[in-house]
Amino acid sequence: MINRRRLLQSGFAAAVALPFFSLRSAFAADVTLRILYWGSPDRVRRTDAVGALFAKAYPGMTANAEVASDYWPKLNTMMAGGNLPDVVQLEPNTLPDYSRRGVLTPLDDLIAKGTIRTGDMVKTALDLTRVDKKITGIAQSINSFALIYDKSAYAKAGIPEPKFGLTWDDYARQAVEITKASGKSRYWGAPYGARAHPVFHSWLTQRGKTYFTEDQKIGFDIDDAREFYSYWENLRKAGGCTPGDVSSKSILTPDSSEMASRNCSSALMYSNQLVAYSTLLPDVKLGVAPYPIIKQGGISGMFYRPGLIWSISKDCKNIEAAAKYIDFFVNDMGAGKVLEVERGIPPNLRVRAEVLAQLGEYSRLSVEFTNSIEKIVVPYPPASPAGAIEVDTGVMRPLGDQLAFGKVTVDEAARKLIDGAKRAIRQS
């Protein structure tokens, strides 16, 4: 494991002192790139704006960026057909998976010759995207888990706002109280977290375990799964979290979440997504806190992670052009000013320092929160094995839905999670 506490320690002051040279050279040949990503309407707006800047910097290059709501099924279909886009957006659980499937292009040589510049990045940023000693992605950002909440819902229930030290038992009790105090129909105090792998990941970390082990096996047992599922089922039956007909509509993105649909008062998501929620809920005053923990003084279950990652597929016909596209998003000052921290805190220190000065309320709060957890974060977990994405989309989410609809018991769901996860990663 790699200790990630140094990720944010370089500070903004050091970054300000460094000069920045923006890349503005034209690309020699006419090239068309295919890019696929996912995100909220706000992310689409920002990505399109950066694409326009990129087109001006490289007049001979066309970047066709497509956003997909059904991103992972679409990407997997493309992978099966040998027709992956040139550049794909991944995240920490999927980068090792796709890398170990052999469908990504190693970037080490492109970095070594400066096509993708990394000299201004936080020193340990590349460690976050190294799989089996090869760099197969570039972090667009750094973020962490985050409990995002509606301040007014807590105030109406007379409950103090969440902060580090809030236990899972406290969170459950408060969720029931918020549901009752809201006076709203079809409104609950919490989302149904049984189907959310980030929540389970942090839950396990708090217990000294990992989602996956260094030797690419699952890091949990049936008792862990049973405890996790029991917690969420007890909360659902107590009326504290969303029922299956609401939670099953979420694909674990801000715009599809129970909070965005105004069915609950909080979201167990990522720190950078605070910005997306502020756009989706412009009339709601939002707050952010670490995930709940087992007990006072317990392990936080929080770690710094690459928020989103750009990778080049093995099907790419113009790797140099694709590398320039990634370099532009990560290192161009104009791009950084447009992207701000919607995807997370920029890993490029020069860009970060410039962006900080222009941030709005929620963007700045996202940065402050990510900085504030420095002393409680734990080491970054082992890279996921091939098949990890299937554990999330093909096993955990469907099982969570079946549990919420009463189609399986807690014991059955726990056993199916173990068996399904092992099958997905081909663990004997």
C-alpha positions as CSV (number, residue, x, y, z in Angstrom):
1,M,0.0,0.0,0.0
2,I,1.1,3.6,-0.7
3,N,0.6,6.3,1.9
4,R,-1.4,9.1,0.4
5,R,-1.1,11.7,3.1
6,R,1.6,13.5,1.1
7,L,-0.8,14.1,-1.8
8,L,-2.0,17.5,-0.6
9,Q,0.9,18.5,1.6
10,S,2.8,20.3,-1.1
11,G,0.4,23.2,-0.6
12,F,-0.8,26.0,-2.7
13,A,1.9,28.5,-1.7
14,A,4.7,26.5,-3.3
15,A,2.6,26.1,-6.4
16,V,2.1,29.8,-6.8
17,A,5.8,30.4,-6.9
18,L,6.3,28.3,-10.0
19,P,5.9,29.7,-13.5
20,F,3.5,28.1,-15.9
21,F,4.0,27.6,-19.6
22,S,0.7,26.9,-21.4
23,L,0.8,24.6,-24.3
24,R,-0.5,26.3,-27.5
25,S,1.2,24.5,-30.4
26,A,-0.9,23.3,-33.3
27,F,-1.1,19.6,-34.2
28,A,0.4,18.9,-37.5
29,A,-2.0,16.3,-39.0
30,D,-5.8,16.1,-39.2
31,V,-6.8,13.7,-36.5
32,T,-10.2,12.7,-35.1
33,L,-10.3,11.3,-31.6
34,R,-13.2,9.5,-29.9
35,I,-13.6,10.2,-26.2
36,L,-16.2,8.6,-23.9
37,Y,-17.0,9.8,-20.4
38,W,-19.9,10.1,-17.9
39,G,-21.0,12.9,-15.7
40,S,-23.6,15.4,-14.6
41,P,-24.9,18.3,-16.9
42,D,-22.4,20.6,-15.2
43,R,-19.5,18.2,-16.1
44,V,-20.7,18.1,-19.7
45,R,-20.7,21.9,-19.8
46,R,-17.2,22.1,-18.5
47,T,-15.9,19.2,-20.6
48,D,-17.4,20.8,-23.8
49,A,-15.8,24.1,-22.9
50,V,-12.4,22.5,-22.5
51,G,-12.9,20.7,-25.8
52,A,-13.4,24.1,-27.4
53,L,-10.1,25.4,-26.0
54,F,-8.4,22.2,-27.1
55,A,-9.6,22.7,-30.7
56,K,-8.1,26.2,-30.7
57,A,-4.8,24.9,-29.4
58,Y,-4.8,22.1,-32.0
59,P,-6.5,23.3,-35.1
60,G,-5.8,20.0,-37.0
61,M,-7.4,17.8,-34.3
62,T,-11.1,17.0,-33.7
63,A,-12.0,15.5,-30.4
64,N,-15.5,14.0,-30.5
65,A,-16.4,13.7,-26.8
66,E,-19.5,11.7,-26.0
67,V,-21.2,11.5,-22.5
68,A,-23.0,8.2,-21.7
69,S,-25.5,7.7,-18.9
70,D,-25.1,3.9,-19.4
71,Y,-21.4,4.3,-19.4
72,W,-20.1,0.9,-18.1
73,P,-22.4,-1.3,-20.1
74,K,-21.6,0.7,-23.2
75,L,-17.9,0.6,-22.5
76,N,-18.0,-3.2,-21.9
77,T,-19.9,-3.7,-25.2
78,M,-17.3,-1.7,-27.1
79,M,-14.5,-3.6,-25.4
80,A,-16.0,-6.9,-26.4
81,G,-16.3,-5.7,-29.9
82,G,-12.7,-4.5,-30.1
83,N,-14.0,-0.9,-30.7
84,L,-13.0,1.0,-27.6
85,P,-12.9,4.8,-27.9
86,D,-9.4,6.4,-28.1
87,V,-9.7,8.0,-24.7
88,V,-11.8,6.7,-21.8
89,Q,-12.7,8.0,-18.4
90,L,-12.1,5.5,-15.5
91,E,-12.0,5.7,-11.8
92,P,-10.0,3.8,-9.1
93,N,-12.1,0.7,-9.1
94,T,-12.1,0.3,-12.8
95,L,-8.6,1.4,-13.9
96,P,-6.9,-1.8,-12.5
97,D,-9.7,-3.9,-13.9
98,Y,-9.4,-2.6,-17.5
99,S,-5.6,-2.5,-17.2
100,R,-5.4,-6.2,-16.2
101,R,-7.7,-7.1,-19.1
102,G,-5.0,-5.7,-21.4
103,V,-7.2,-3.1,-23.1
104,L,-5.3,0.0,-22.0
105,T,-2.1,1.5,-23.4
106,P,0.8,1.9,-20.9
107,L,1.8,5.6,-20.7
108,D,5.3,5.3,-19.2
109,D,7.1,6.1,-22.5
110,L,4.7,9.0,-23.3
111,I,5.5,10.4,-19.8
112,A,9.2,9.9,-20.2
113,K,9.4,11.8,-23.4
114,G,7.2,14.6,-22.2
115,T,4.1,14.1,-24.3
116,I,2.2,13.9,-21.1
117,R,3.8,16.2,-18.7
118,T,3.9,15.3,-15.0
119,G,6.7,17.5,-13.6
120,D,4.2,19.9,-12.0
121,M,2.0,17.2,-10.4
122,V,1.9,16.2,-6.7
123,K,4.8,13.8,-6.4
124,T,2.8,10.7,-5.5
125,A,0.0,11.3,-8.1
126,L,1.4,8.8,-10.6
127,D,1.4,6.1,-7.9
128,L,-2.4,6.3,-7.8
129,T,-2.6,5.1,-11.4
130,R,0.2,2.6,-11.6
131,V,-1.0,-1.0,-12.0
132,D,1.5,-3.9,-12.0
133,K,4.4,-1.5,-12.3
134,K,2.9,0.2,-15.4
135,I,1.2,3.6,-15.5
136,T,-2.1,3.1,-17.4
137,G,-3.9,6.3,-16.6
138,I,-3.5,9.9,-15.6
139,A,-5.4,11.3,-12.6
140,Q,-7.5,14.3,-13.6
141,S,-8.1,15.0,-9.9
142,I,-7.8,13.9,-6.3
143,N,-10.8,13.4,-4.0
144,S,-12.2,11.3,-1.1
145,F,-15.4,9.8,0.2
146,A,-17.9,12.4,1.5
147,L,-21.2,12.6,3.2
148,I,-23.0,15.4,1.4
149,Y,-26.1,16.7,3.2
150,D,-29.0,19.2,3.2
151,K,-28.3,21.6,6.1
152,S,-32.0,22.6,6.4
153,A,-33.1,19.0,6.9
154,Y,-30.8,18.6,9.9
155,A,-31.9,22.0,11.3
156,K,-35.6,21.2,10.9
157,A,-35.1,17.9,12.8
158,G,-33.0,19.7,15.5
159,I,-30.0,17.6,14.8
160,P,-26.4,18.8,14.8
161,E,-24.8,18.7,11.4
162,P,-22.5,15.7,10.7
163,K,-18.8,15.9,11.5
164,F,-16.0,13.4,11.9
165,G,-16.8,11.1,14.8
166,L,-20.4,10.6,13.8
167,T,-21.0,6.8,14.1
168,W,-23.1,4.6,11.8
169,D,-25.5,4.1,14.7
170,D,-25.9,7.8,15.1
171,Y,-26.4,8.3,11.4
172,A,-29.2,5.7,11.3
173,R,-30.9,7.2,14.3
174,Q,-30.7,10.7,12.9
175,A,-31.9,9.5,9.5
176,V,-35.1,8.2,11.1
177,E,-35.6,11.5,12.9
178,I,-35.1,13.5,9.7
179,T,-37.6,11.4,7.9
180,K,-40.2,12.0,10.6
181,A,-39.4,15.7,10.9
182,S,-39.5,16.5,7.2
183,G,-43.2,16.3,6.9
184,K,-42.8,15.3,3.3
185,S,-44.1,12.4,1.4
186,R,-41.6,10.1,-0.3
187,Y,-38.7,11.7,1.6
188,W,-36.1,9.9,3.8
189,G,-33.1,10.8,5.9
190,A,-30.6,8.7,4.1
191,P,-30.0,6.8,0.8
192,Y,-30.1,3.0,0.7
193,G,-26.4,2.2,0.9
194,A,-26.5,-1.6,0.6
195,R,-26.0,-1.3,-3.2
196,A,-23.1,1.2,-3.1
197,H,-19.6,-0.2,-3.3
198,P,-17.9,3.0,-2.1
199,V,-19.9,2.7,1.2
200,F,-19.0,-0.9,1.6
201,H,-15.4,-0.1,0.8
202,S,-15.1,2.5,3.5
203,W,-17.1,0.2,5.9
204,L,-14.5,-2.6,5.4
205,T,-11.6,-0.2,5.7
206,Q,-12.9,0.9,9.1
207,R,-12.8,-2.7,10.2
208,G,-9.1,-3.1,9.1
209,K,-10.0,-4.9,5.9
210,T,-9.9,-4.2,2.2
211,Y,-12.4,-4.6,-0.6
212,F,-9.7,-6.5,-2.5
213,T,-6.3,-7.9,-1.3
214,E,-2.8,-7.4,-2.7
215,D,-3.1,-10.9,-4.3
216,Q,-6.3,-9.9,-6.2
217,K,-8.8,-11.7,-4.0
218,I,-11.8,-10.4,-2.1
219,G,-10.8,-9.0,1.2
220,F,-14.1,-9.6,3.1
221,D,-16.0,-12.6,4.3
222,I,-19.7,-13.6,4.7
223,D,-19.9,-12.1,8.2
224,D,-18.8,-8.7,6.9
225,A,-21.4,-8.8,4.1
226,R,-24.1,-9.9,6.6
227,E,-23.3,-7.1,9.0
228,F,-23.4,-4.5,6.2
229,Y,-26.6,-5.7,4.7
230,S,-28.3,-6.0,8.1
231,Y,-27.5,-2.4,8.9
232,W,-29.1,-1.1,5.7
233,E,-32.1,-3.4,5.9
234,N,-32.7,-2.4,9.6
235,L,-32.6,1.2,8.6
236,R,-34.9,0.7,5.6
237,K,-37.5,-1.1,7.7
238,A,-37.3,1.6,10.3
239,G,-38.1,4.2,7.6
240,G,-34.8,5.9,7.7
241,C,-33.6,5.4,4.1
242,T,-35.0,5.2,0.7
243,P,-37.0,2.1,-0.4
244,G,-36.2,-0.1,-3.4
245,D,-38.4,1.7,-5.9
246,V,-36.4,4.9,-5.3
247,S,-32.9,3.6,-4.7
248,S,-32.9,1.2,-7.7
249,K,-33.1,4.2,-10.0
250,S,-29.7,5.4,-9.0
251,I,-26.6,4.5,-11.0
252,L,-24.4,6.0,-8.3
253,T,-24.0,9.4,-10.0
254,P,-25.1,12.7,-8.5
255,D,-27.8,13.3,-11.1
256,S,-29.4,9.9,-10.7
257,S,-29.1,9.8,-6.9
258,E,-31.9,9.8,-4.4
259,M,-30.8,13.2,-3.1
260,A,-30.9,14.8,-6.5
261,S,-34.4,13.5,-7.0
262,R,-35.3,15.2,-3.7
263,N,-36.1,11.9,-2.0
264,C,-33.6,12.1,0.8
265,S,-31.5,14.5,2.8
266,S,-28.0,13.1,2.2
267,A,-25.7,11.3,-0.2
268,L,-22.8,9.0,0.5
269,M,-20.6,9.9,-2.4
270,Y,-17.3,11.7,-3.2
271,S,-16.0,15.1,-2.2
272,N,-15.8,16.6,-5.7
273,Q,-19.4,15.8,-6.3
274,L,-20.4,18.5,-3.9
275,V,-20.1,20.9,-6.8
276,A,-22.5,18.7,-9.0
277,Y,-25.1,18.6,-6.2
278,S,-24.9,22.4,-5.8
279,T,-25.9,22.7,-9.4
280,L,-28.6,20.0,-9.3
281,L,-30.0,21.5,-6.1
282,P,-29.5,25.2,-6.4
283,D,-32.0,26.1,-3.7
284,V,-30.5,23.8,-1.1
285,K,-27.8,24.8,1.3
286,L,-25.3,21.9,1.4
287,G,-22.7,20.7,3.8
288,V,-20.0,18.0,3.6
289,A,-18.5,15.7,6.2
290,P,-16.5,12.4,6.4
291,Y,-18.4,9.1,6.3
292,P,-19.7,7.9,9.6
293,I,-17.4,5.5,11.5
294,I,-17.9,2.4,13.7
295,K,-17.2,4.1,17.0
296,Q,-15.6,7.2,18.5
297,G,-11.9,7.1,18.0
298,G,-12.2,4.4,15.3
299,I,-10.6,4.2,11.9
300,S,-11.9,6.8,9.4
301,G,-12.1,4.6,6.4
302,M,-11.2,7.6,4.4
303,F,-8.3,7.8,1.9
304,Y,-7.2,10.1,-0.9
305,R,-8.0,8.6,-4.3
306,P,-7.8,9.7,-8.0
307,G,-11.2,11.3,-8.5
308,L,-11.3,10.4,-12.2
309,I,-8.7,9.0,-14.6
310,W,-8.0,9.5,-18.3
311,S,-6.7,6.4,-20.1
312,I,-5.8,5.5,-23.7
313,S,-7.3,2.3,-25.1
314,K,-5.4,-0.3,-26.9
315,D,-7.7,0.3,-29.9
316,C,-6.4,3.9,-30.3
317,K,-4.9,4.5,-33.7
318,N,-3.2,7.7,-32.8
319,I,-1.7,7.4,-29.4
320,E,0.4,10.6,-29.6
321,A,-2.8,12.6,-30.3
322,A,-4.7,11.0,-27.5
323,A,-1.8,11.7,-25.1
324,K,-1.9,15.4,-26.1
325,Y,-5.6,15.4,-25.3
326,I,-5.0,14.0,-21.8
327,D,-2.1,16.4,-21.3
328,F,-4.2,19.4,-22.2
329,F,-6.9,18.5,-19.7
330,V,-4.5,18.0,-16.8
331,N,-1.9,20.7,-17.5
332,D,-3.4,23.5,-19.5
333,M,-4.1,26.6,-17.3
334,G,-7.2,27.6,-19.3
335,A,-8.6,24.0,-19.0
336,G,-8.0,24.1,-15.3
337,K,-9.9,27.3,-14.9
338,V,-12.9,25.8,-16.6
339,L,-12.8,22.5,-14.9
340,E,-12.1,23.9,-11.4
341,V,-12.8,21.1,-8.9
342,E,-15.9,19.5,-10.4
343,R,-13.9,16.3,-10.9
344,G,-11.8,16.9,-7.8
345,I,-8.7,18.9,-6.8
346,P,-6.3,19.3,-9.7
347,P,-3.1,17.2,-9.2
348,N,-1.1,19.9,-11.1
349,L,0.1,22.3,-8.5
350,R,0.4,25.3,-10.8
351,V,-3.1,24.8,-12.1
352,R,-4.4,24.2,-8.6
353,A,-2.9,27.5,-7.2
354,E,-4.5,29.5,-10.1
355,V,-7.8,27.8,-9.8
356,L,-8.1,28.3,-6.0
357,A,-8.3,32.0,-6.5
358,Q,-11.5,31.9,-8.6
359,L,-13.4,29.1,-6.8
360,G,-17.0,29.7,-5.8
361,E,-18.6,28.7,-2.5
362,Y,-19.0,24.9,-3.0
363,S,-15.8,24.4,-5.1
364,R,-13.9,26.1,-2.3
365,L,-15.7,24.0,0.3
366,S,-14.8,20.9,-1.6
367,V,-11.1,21.9,-1.4
368,E,-11.2,22.8,2.2
369,F,-12.9,19.5,3.1
370,T,-10.4,17.5,1.2
371,N,-7.5,19.3,2.9
372,S,-9.2,19.0,6.3
373,I,-9.1,15.2,6.4
374,E,-5.4,14.9,5.9
375,K,-4.8,13.7,9.5
376,I,-7.4,11.0,9.4
377,V,-6.8,9.4,6.0
378,V,-5.5,5.9,5.8
379,P,-3.2,4.3,3.1
380,Y,-4.6,3.8,-0.4
381,P,-5.9,0.2,-0.8
382,P,-4.5,-2.4,-3.1
383,A,-5.4,-2.2,-6.8
384,S,-8.5,-3.9,-7.9
385,P,-8.4,-7.2,-9.9
386,A,-9.8,-7.8,-13.3
387,G,-13.5,-8.2,-13.0
388,A,-13.9,-5.6,-10.2
389,I,-16.3,-3.5,-12.2
390,E,-18.6,-6.5,-12.5
391,V,-18.6,-6.9,-8.7
392,D,-20.0,-3.4,-8.5
393,T,-22.4,-3.3,-11.5
394,G,-23.3,-6.9,-11.9
395,V,-23.3,-8.2,-8.4
396,M,-23.5,-5.6,-5.6
397,R,-26.1,-3.2,-7.2
398,P,-28.5,-6.0,-8.3
399,L,-28.2,-7.7,-4.9
400,G,-28.9,-4.4,-3.1
401,D,-32.0,-4.0,-5.2
402,Q,-33.2,-7.6,-4.6
403,L,-32.7,-7.1,-0.9
404,A,-34.6,-3.8,-0.8
405,F,-37.5,-5.4,-2.7
406,G,-37.6,-8.4,-0.4
407,K,-36.6,-10.9,-3.0
408,V,-33.6,-12.2,-0.9
409,T,-32.9,-12.3,2.8
410,V,-29.8,-10.8,4.4
411,D,-28.2,-14.2,4.7
412,E,-28.9,-15.0,1.1
413,A,-27.6,-11.7,-0.1
414,A,-24.4,-12.1,1.9
415,R,-23.7,-15.5,0.4
416,K,-24.6,-14.3,-3.1
417,L,-22.2,-11.4,-2.7
418,I,-19.3,-13.6,-1.8
419,D,-20.1,-16.1,-4.5
420,G,-20.8,-13.4,-7.1
421,A,-17.7,-11.4,-6.3
422,K,-15.4,-14.5,-6.5
423,R,-16.9,-15.5,-9.8
424,A,-16.6,-12.0,-11.2
425,I,-12.8,-11.8,-10.4
426,R,-12.3,-15.5,-11.2
427,Q,-11.2,-16.3,-7.7
428,S,-11.2,-20.1,-7.0
